[in-house]
Amino acid sequence: MEYKCVKCGHTDYEQDQMRATGGALAKMFDIQNKKFVTVSCTKCGYTEIYKKKSGMGSNIADWFIG
């Protein structure tokens, strides 16, 4: 992936994942059904967040694994 920080122009980055709960039932059962990819500049720390599609299978696995 080519990356250039929109804040400082640096081209080195770190990529990670983030999960969050969605609606009321997901919160009640602590199912983290919202997935995001984060891209952070290694120089200034500016971070962009991108929504990632998740399948039903991974949602069920999240519920059992916790």
Secondary structure, DSSP 8 states (H G I E B T S, - for coil): -----TTT----EEEEEEEE--SHHHHHTT---EEEEEEEETTT--EEEEEE---HHHHHHHHHH-
